Each structure stands twice: as C-alpha cells, then as structure tokens.
Amino acid sequence: MPPWEVLLPVSGLALLDTLSPATLGISLYVLLSGARSVARPLFAFLGTVALFYFALGCALMLGFGLLLDALGGVADSAPAGWAMALLGGGLLVYSFLLPNKPREQRRPTSFRTAAMIGLGLATGLLEGGTAFPYFGAIGIMTTAELPAVAWLPLLAAYNAVMVLPPVLLYLGHRALGARIRPRLEHWRSRIEAGSREAMGWIVGLVGFLLLVSGLARTGAVAAFEGSGFVTFLNGL
C-alpha cells in the first residue's frame, strides 16, 4: 500500500479531477437525450476516457521514472526550481486571463458504440494536455519511487474516481427517472456556462502549487523547510 504522504494528496487530486467540464457535460447530454438506452453509449464513452487516461498515466510513470534516473539530482537543483517557479507563476497569471466566454461543449452526433468510443478518445486527446491534477498526481507517485505493484492500482483507482460522478448521475437517473431531469438540466447549463471558470480555478491552483514548490527548491522559502506543506509540494 502506498504511504499516506502519497495516498492523501493523490486522492485529493483525483477528487479535483472529477470536475472535468467535458466529461460531465457529455455525460449529462447523453442522460438527457431521451434515448431508449443510455447505459451503453454512456459507459462506452466513460470507459474509453478512463482507459485512455490510464494508458497515458502508465506511459508517463514509466517515462518520468527513466527521465529522473537520467537526470539524477538535476530536478532538485536551484535552476530547475526557478524554471518550475516561472512555469507556476505563468500558469497563475494565465488563470486570471482566461476568457469568460463559455466554450461550446462537444456533443455526440450518434449514440452508436463506435461513435462514443471515438468521442471518448477525442476528449482524452483534447483535454489531456490540460490535465494538471493528473500530472501532479503522477509527479507525486514518481518522486516517491513507488514500485509498479503500488502505483498501478493507485493509478487505476484514480481513473475510477475521475469518472465516478457520471456513474452516480446515471444511477440517480435510473432510480428517479423524470423526477431528476430538471436537476440534471440545471447542472448541465451550469457546467456549460462555468466551464471556463472551473478551468481557471484548476490552472490557478496548479500554478500556485508549482510556484511554491519551485521556490522551495531554490531555497527562497527556506523558512518553511521541514513543514508538511513543503514536503507535499516537493512531491509535485
């Protein structure tokens, strides 16, 4: 079992990743479509998203491990810390500059299994580059030098948690039927209207974590050395 100093921050990042506007928005669209059967297209989409991110995570874990071995102690050097701090500061500033206009959500044109799998792959490819909480979790697991028998189930659990809210929405839809439809429609409109705001919060949070972690590596926040907060940030 992974140590608690790894398990707790990774669990927190997994909960943060449940707020994906794309995954939630598409899932709500499928549930509200009025199709005879929504289970097959919905779980084809969610399964594809989860498997895509799991495969991406495995590739990153293996690649990051080799990279850290090759770089040795470079990642903990002051220049690397300043680079991380600059990146984090840039992300923090960018989070305030994101346009307020909501992004149009991708919607399935067909509920055939092949179409939903394709939509899941497209969602993974387009959203993968901004999956900052996921990258942070992978960084924590890599830095902790977990063996494969520890990080593989943790990575699988992360992706299961990531798609858990749409699964719960489906179960509520099955149990309550038309009674929950107004609530689902309200949530869908809120997600579509607030997708940019949610992305801004995520980018800003990750930028802040990178900024403080980078400054800790440079010694600029040496007064906080030894605190649990900096220990967690250094795992990023």
C-alpha positions in Angstrom: 0.0 0.0 0.0 1.4 3.5 -0.9 2.4 5.6 2.1 -0.1 8.2 3.4 2.0 11.1 2.3 1.4 9.8 -1.3 -2.1 8.5 -0.9 -3.7 11.6 0.6 -2.5 14.2 -2.0 -3.2 11.8 -4.9 -6.7 11.2 -3.5 -7.3 14.9 -3.3 -6.1 15.5 -6.8 -8.4 12.6 -8.0 -11.4 14.4 -6.4 -10.3 17.6 -8.1 -10.2 15.8 -11.4 -13.9 14.8 -11.1 -14.8 18.4 -12.0 -13.9 17.9 -15.7 -16.5 20.0 -17.6 -16.1 18.0 -20.8 -16.8 14.6 -19.2 -19.6 15.8 -17.0 -21.2 17.8 -19.8 -21.2 15.0 -22.3 -22.5 12.5 -19.7 -25.4 14.8 -18.9 -26.2 15.3 -22.6 -26.4 11.5 -23.0 -28.6 11.1 -19.9 -30.9 13.9 -21.1 -31.1 12.7 -24.7 -34.2 10.7 -24.3 -32.6 7.7 -26.0 -34.1 4.3 -25.2 -30.9 3.0 -23.7 -28.3 5.4 -22.3 -26.2 2.9 -20.4 -24.3 1.5 -23.5 -23.3 4.8 -25.0 -22.5 6.4 -21.7 -20.3 3.6 -20.4 -18.6 3.2 -23.8 -17.7 6.9 -23.5 -16.6 6.8 -19.8 -14.7 3.5 -20.3 -12.8 5.0 -23.2 -11.9 8.1 -21.2 -10.8 6.1 -18.2 -8.7 3.7 -20.3 -7.1 6.5 -22.3 -6.0 8.3 -19.1 -4.8 5.1 -17.5 -2.7 4.3 -20.6 -1.4 7.9 -20.6 -0.6 7.6 -16.9 1.3 4.4 -17.3 3.3 5.9 -20.2 4.1 9.0 -18.1 5.0 7.0 -15.0 7.5 4.9 -16.9 8.8 7.8 -18.9 9.2 10.1 -15.8 11.0 7.3 -14.0 13.6 6.9 -16.8 13.9 10.7 -17.0 14.6 11.1 -13.3 17.1 8.3 -13.4 18.9 10.0 -16.3 18.8 13.5 -14.7 19.9 12.3 -11.3 19.7 15.3 -8.9 19.1 17.9 -11.6 15.4 18.0 -10.8 16.2 19.2 -7.2 18.6 21.9 -8.3 18.1 25.6 -8.0 17.9 26.2 -11.8 15.2 23.5 -12.0 13.4 25.2 -9.1 13.4 28.6 -10.8 12.1 27.0 -14.0 9.3 25.4 -12.1 8.6 28.7 -10.3 8.4 30.6 -13.6 6.1 28.0 -15.1 3.9 28.1 -12.0 3.8 31.9 -12.0 2.9 31.9 -15.7 0.0 29.5 -15.1 -1.2 31.5 -12.2 -1.3 34.7 -14.3 -2.9 32.9 -17.2 -5.7 31.6 -14.9 -6.8 35.3 -14.5 -6.6 36.0 -18.2 -8.8 33.1 -19.4 -11.7 34.4 -21.4 -15.1 34.4 -19.7 -17.0 33.2 -22.7 -18.0 29.6 -22.2 -16.6 27.1 -24.5 -19.0 25.2 -26.6 -19.2 21.6 -25.4 -18.6 18.7 -27.8 -21.8 16.7 -28.2 -22.2 13.3 -29.7 -23.9 13.2 -33.1 -24.6 9.5 -32.7 -25.0 7.2 -29.8 -23.5 4.2 -31.6 -20.8 2.5 -29.6 -18.1 3.3 -32.1 -19.1 6.9 -32.1 -19.0 7.1 -28.3 -15.6 5.4 -28.2 -14.3 8.0 -30.8 -15.7 10.8 -28.7 -14.0 9.4 -25.6 -10.7 9.3 -27.5 -11.2 12.8 -28.8 -12.0 14.1 -25.3 -8.9 12.4 -23.9 -6.7 13.8 -26.6 -8.0 17.4 -26.4 -8.3 17.5 -22.6 -5.1 15.5 -21.8 -2.8 18.5 -22.3 -4.6 20.4 -19.6 -5.0 17.5 -17.1 -2.9 19.3 -14.5 -4.2 17.5 -11.4 -3.4 14.2 -13.2 0.1 15.3 -14.0 0.6 16.4 -10.4 -0.5 13.0 -9.1 1.9 11.3 -11.5 4.6 13.6 -10.3 4.0 12.7 -6.7 4.0 8.9 -7.4 7.1 9.2 -9.5 9.0 11.2 -6.9 8.0 8.7 -4.2 9.6 6.0 -6.3 6.7 3.6 -5.9 7.1 0.1 -7.4 4.7 -0.9 -10.1 2.7 -3.1 -7.8 1.9 0.1 -5.8 1.4 2.7 -8.5 -0.6 0.6 -10.9 -3.6 0.0 -8.6 -3.4 3.6 -7.4 -3.4 4.9 -10.9 -6.4 2.6 -11.7 -8.2 3.9 -8.6 -7.5 7.5 -9.6 -9.2 7.0 -13.0 -12.1 5.2 -11.5 -12.7 8.1 -9.1 -12.4 10.5 -12.1 -15.4 9.0 -13.9 -17.4 8.3 -10.7 -19.6 11.4 -10.8 -21.2 10.5 -14.2 -21.7 6.9 -12.9 -23.5 8.3 -9.9 -25.6 10.6 -12.1 -26.6 7.5 -14.2 -27.6 5.6 -11.1 -29.7 8.6 -10.0 -31.3 8.8 -13.4 -32.2 5.1 -13.4 -33.6 5.3 -9.8 -35.5 8.6 -10.1 -36.3 8.9 -13.8 -38.2 12.0 -14.8 -38.1 13.4 -11.3 -34.4 14.2 -11.5 -34.5 15.5 -15.1 -34.9 19.2 -14.1 -32.0 18.9 -11.8 -29.8 17.4 -14.5 -30.8 20.1 -16.9 -29.9 22.7 -14.4 -26.5 21.1 -13.8 -25.8 20.9 -17.5 -26.5 24.6 -18.0 -24.3 25.4 -15.1 -21.4 23.3 -16.4 -21.7 24.7 -19.9 -21.8 28.3 -18.5 -19.0 27.8 -16.0 -16.5 25.6 -17.8 -14.0 28.4 -18.3 -14.3 29.5 -14.7 -13.7 25.9 -13.5 -10.6 25.6 -15.8 -9.4 28.9 -14.4 -9.5 27.6 -10.9 -7.7 24.4 -11.8 -5.0 26.2 -13.7 -4.6 28.7 -10.9 -4.3 26.1 -8.2 -1.7 24.1 -10.1 0.2 27.2 -10.9 0.3 28.2 -7.3 1.5 24.7 -6.2 4.2 24.7 -8.9 5.3 28.2 -7.9 5.7 27.5 -4.2 7.3 24.1 -4.9 9.8 25.7 -7.3 10.6 28.4 -4.8 11.2 25.8 -2.1 13.7 24.1 -4.3 15.6 27.3 -4.8 15.8 28.0 -1.1 13.7 31.1 -1.4 11.2 29.8 1.2 13.8 28.1 3.4 11.9 29.3 6.4 9.2 26.8 5.7 11.6 23.9 5.2 10.6 20.8 7.1 6.9 21.7 7.1 4.5 19.1 5.9 3.1 21.5 3.4 6.5 21.9 1.6 7.1 18.2 1.8 3.9 17.7 0.0 4.7 20.4 -2.6 8.1 18.9 -3.2 6.4 15.7 -4.2 4.9 17.7 -7.2 
